[in-house]
């Protein structure tokens, strides 16, 4: 290669390196501007109040204009030649604070078995909003859930007294959001049958599934998409909550009651979650959802719960060897003070929800782009 050709190649490489450095610097500048704008918007919203018309402010060099209406807030931020706009939903109050924790139980022994956590008063267990549940979509309105009168007899000697629904999964051709306003009610028990592959739930938005009975997970549960999934094993009318110490799926004399002075109602009770099904030694269960358990958590296999795990009571080991299960660290939680958690009662003052970016527009070149 001649000296001239070598010099040209070196110059070309230097120019490409310089362009990459400038591009990276511009990206860093935009990211920093985004962070500054978001902080400025949050600062103005933190001051509270309602803004019938655009109210202008300046925070750390960022010009901020905010307006509110019956649905929420709109915020405009301008700095360094870029306009950014955000929207925030109007919240009636804060959600249950315990859903902002990875593990929660009033029972310190249960927390120790789960791998640690801070005990909290039982009165802080998340409360469902009965009025909201009345208007929610039900499992029969979603193609992913099938009522099955025989599923319980496949796994429990005495079956169940309430209705049973099998979650078949939504699949690529199914509804991307099976609930209405992020909420779905199962008026009975929810079953996920054993299988080699996880049950796939594609979600574009968050979904809370309230099960008015027990939850029986026979295999892993995976979520694909930006949505988060929360499964709630709730109390059911006329059903008794209890600890299924022998794992046979129904109350037996001597088993501890968690509600009521004596056992009554369906033999299988309600409010329990079973990780692993009777009579089957399945592979470890990876549960991508969070779990809220009004009754007892019964664990038969190694399991990992990736969302918040909220127990009103404790944990029962059904594995038989005393070390058959573990519950790994969760990967996500909610921000109850700033986001809506469908189906749950709220408390405290009305407030803006989380900011959502809806526009980024360059008005004129900022200093890093000149």
LUMSESE-431937 format. One record per residue (C-alpha): y, z, x. Coordinates in steps of 0.05 Angstrom, whole numbers, padded with zeros to 5 digits, always signed. Example, Ala and Ser with C-alpha at 12.3 -4.5 7.8 and 13.67 -1.06 7.14 Angstrom:
-00090+00156+00246 -00021+00143+00273 
# end
This chain:
+00000+00000+00000 +00069-00019+00027 +00123+00033+00039 +00164+00003-00018 +00105+00006-00067 +00090+00077-00047 +00162+00097-00056 +00164+00064-00125 +00100+00101-00146 +00129+00167-00121 +00194+00154-00159 +00156+00138-00223 +00115+00201-00217 +00178+00242-00205 +00212+00212-00266 +00151+00227-00310 +00150+00299-00284 +00224+00306-00298 +00215+00280-00369 +00159+00328-00382 +00201+00386-00356 +00260+00366-00400 +00215+00357-00461 +00184+00426-00449 +00254+00456-00441 +00275+00425-00507 +00213+00452-00542 +00227+00522-00514 +00300+00516-00537 +00278+00497-00607 +00228+00554-00610 +00280+00603-00587 +00329+00576-00639 +00276+00583-00693 +00264+00656-00673 +00339+00672-00672 +00349+00640-00740 +00290+00677-00771 +00315+00744-00743 +00385+00730-00769 +00358+00712-00838 +00315+00775-00840 +00375+00817-00819 +00417+00792-00877 +00361+00802-00927 +00348+00872-00901 +00417+00891-00926 +00392+00880-00998 +00434+00859-01056 +00437+00798-01102 +00478+00736-01086 +00495+00694-01147 +00532+00644-01102 +00526+00629-01029 +00546+00689-00988 +00564+00675-00915 +00550+00719-00855 +00545+00714-00779 +00490+00748-00740 +00487+00742-00663 +00521+00674-00664 +00479+00647-00722 +00517+00627-00785 +00478+00650-00845 +00487+00635-00919 +00444+00667-00972 +00436+00658-01047 +00389+00691-01098 +00366+00674-01168 +00311+00696-01215 +00256+00667-01172 +00277+00690-01103 +00323+00676-01044 +00347+00615-01006 +00375+00625-00936 +00411+00573-00892 +00420+00585-00818 +00461+00542-00769 +00463+00549-00694 +00463+00502-00634 +00470+00441-00678 +00409+00455-00721 +00406+00475-00794 +00345+00514-00817 +00330+00534-00888 +00283+00587-00914 +00257+00610-00982 +00233+00679-01001 +00197+00697-01065 +00225+00754-01107 +00176+00813-01107 +00175+00867-01161 +00157+00919-01108 +00112+00932-01049 +00037+00923-01051 -00016+00976-01032 +00002+01000-00962 -00070+01010-00942 -00083+00935-00945 -00039+00931-00883 -00093+00969-00844 -00157+00943-00815 -00200+01001-00840 -00185+01054-00892 -00224+01110-00924 -00210+01183-00944 -00277+01199-00912 -00271+01212-00836 -00347+01207-00828 -00345+01137-00858 -00288+01117-00812 -00327+01142-00751 -00386+01098-00771 -00340+01039-00781 -00313+01046-00711 -00251+01089-00723 -00190+01092-00766 -00140+01141-00796 -00162+01180-00858 -00115+01172-00917 -00111+01209-00983 -00157+01183-01037 -00096+01175-01083 -00073+01117-01039 -00133+01073-01058 -00105+01006-01083 -00096+01004-01158 -00106+00940-01198 -00054+00918-01249 -00092+00916-01316 -00039+00873-01350 -00043+00820-01296 -00119+00819-01298 -00118+00804-01373 -00084+00737-01361 -00123+00717-01298 -00172+00660-01292 -00245+00679-01298 -00306+00656-01260 -00331+00612-01316 -00268+00569-01309 -00285+00551-01237 -00339+00502-01216 -00358+00545-01157 -00387+00601-01199 -00449+00597-01242 -00475+00649-01290 -00548+00662-01274 -00590+00707-01319 -00648+00709-01270 -00616+00719-01202 -00619+00796-01204 -00694+00797-01219 -00706+00757-01155 -00680+00815-01114 -00681+00878-01157 -00744+00903-01192 -00706+00922-01255 -00653+00868-01251 -00584+00885-01278 -00555+00901-01346 -00489+00864-01337 -00476+00790-01329 -00491+00760-01260 -00452+00703-01228 -00475+00664-01167 -00422+00637-01120 -00447+00567-01102 -00387+00550-01060 -00332+00500-01074 -00349+00446-01024 -00303+00389-01003 -00302+00360-01072 -00289+00425-01108 -00224+00458-01128 -00183+00480-01068 -00155+00538-01106 -00204+00564-01159 -00159+00620-01185 -00093+00619-01222 -00034+00648-01184 -00081+00669-01130 -00125+00712-01175 -00195+00704-01203 -00236+00754-01244 -00312+00757-01245 -00332+00795-01310 -00397+00821-01281 -00433+00820-01214 -00422+00770-01158 -00480+00743-01117 -00481+00702-01053 -00553+00679-01043 -00585+00679-00973 -00582+00615-00933 -00581+00587-00863 -00508+00565-00866 -00448+00607-00888 -00420+00599-00958 -00358+00556-00946 -00295+00572-00985 -00238+00522-00973 -00172+00555-00990 -00102+00526-00983 -00071+00591-01009 -00090+00664-01012 -00142+00684-01064 -00162+00753-01092 -00229+00756-01129 -00235+00818-01172 -00309+00832-01188 -00318+00878-01248 -00386+00900-01223 -00422+00897-01155 -00418+00847-01098 -00484+00825-01066 -00475+00785-01002 -00539+00753-00976 -00507+00711-00922 -00444+00698-00884 -00379+00678-00918 -00331+00629-00884 -00261+00608-00904 -00232+00541-00884 -00157+00529-00891 -00094+00570-00889 -00113+00617-00946 -00140+00688-00940 -00195+00715-00984 -00200+00786-01011 -00261+00810-01051 -00252+00871-01095 -00311+00910-01122 -00276+00944-01180 -00296+00998-01229 -00321+00970-01295 -00314+00999-01364 -00373+01043-01385 -00405+01038-01316 -00420+01096-01268 -00406+01091-01194 -00460+01120-01149 -00491+01120-01079 -00554+01077-01079 -00589+01118-01026 -00656+01083-01031 -00627+01013-01038 -00667+00994-01099 -00607+00970-01137 -00606+01022-01192 -00591+01095-01201 -00648+01143-01187 -00651+01218-01202 -00617+01256-01146 -00572+01200-01122 -00499+01222-01115 -00451+01203-01170 -00381+01178-01151 -00354+01179-01221 -00371+01218-01284 -00408+01283-01294 -00474+01248-01309 -00502+01178-01302 -00491+01130-01360 -00483+01056-01371 -00515+00997-01334 -00572+01018-01287 -00539+00983-01228 -00472+01016-01237 -00410+00981-01211 -00360+00981-01154 -00411+00974-01098 -00417+00922-01043 -00484+00905-01011 -00485+00870-00943 -00555+00842-00942 -00604+00838-01000 -00667+00881-01013 -00733+00858-00984 -00702+00809-00935 -00684+00820-00863 -00629+00768-00857 -00586+00746-00799 -00521+00784-00785 -00468+00772-00838 -00399+00748-00817 -00353+00761-00876 -00287+00724-00867 -00258+00760-00928 -00228+00829-00935 -00265+00880-00978 -00238+00932-01027 -00295+00977-01050 -00283+01025-01108 -00354+01052-01104 -00399+01053-01042 -00409+01004-00985 -00484+00993-00973 -00502+00959-00907 -00572+00931-00893 -00557+00884-00834 -00508+00876-00777 -00443+00854-00807 -00371+00838-00789 -00314+00843-00839 -00255+00802-00813 -00204+00823-00865 -00181+00893-00885 -00237+00940-00904 -00215+00990-00956 -00265+01042-00981 -00253+01092-01037 -00315+01130-01013 -00364+01119-00957 -00419+01078-00925 -00494+01080-00935 -00542+01053-00882 -00600+01016-00915 -00627+00986-00851 -00677+01041-00839 -00670+01049-00764 -00603+01084-00761 -00572+01030-00717 -00583+00967-00757 -00511+00950-00769 -00442+00949-00740 -00375+00929-00768 -00331+00892-00718 -00255+00895-00714 -00218+00859-00768 -00177+00796-00752 -00124+00799-00806 -00088+00845-00854 -00032+00838-00905 +00041+00857-00899 +00044+00896-00965 +00118+00911-00962 +00137+00838-00958 +00083+00796-00990 +00052+00791-01059 -00021+00811-01063 -00046+00783-01130 -00077+00831-01180 -00052+00896-01151 +00000+00944-01178 +00066+00948-01139 +00111+01006-01124 +00182+01017-01098 +00244+00975-01107 +00245+00899-01118 +00252+00861-01053 +00249+00792-01020 +00181+00769-00997 +00164+00736-00931 +00209+00680-00908 +00179+00610-00913 +00210+00553-00872 +00228+00494-00917 +00276+00452-00874 +00297+00440-00802 +00352+00388-00793 +00390+00368-00730 +00465+00364-00746 +00488+00346-00676 +00457+00351-00607 +00451+00422-00582 +00465+00441-00510 +00393+00432-00488 +00389+00362-00517 +00454+00334-00486 
# end
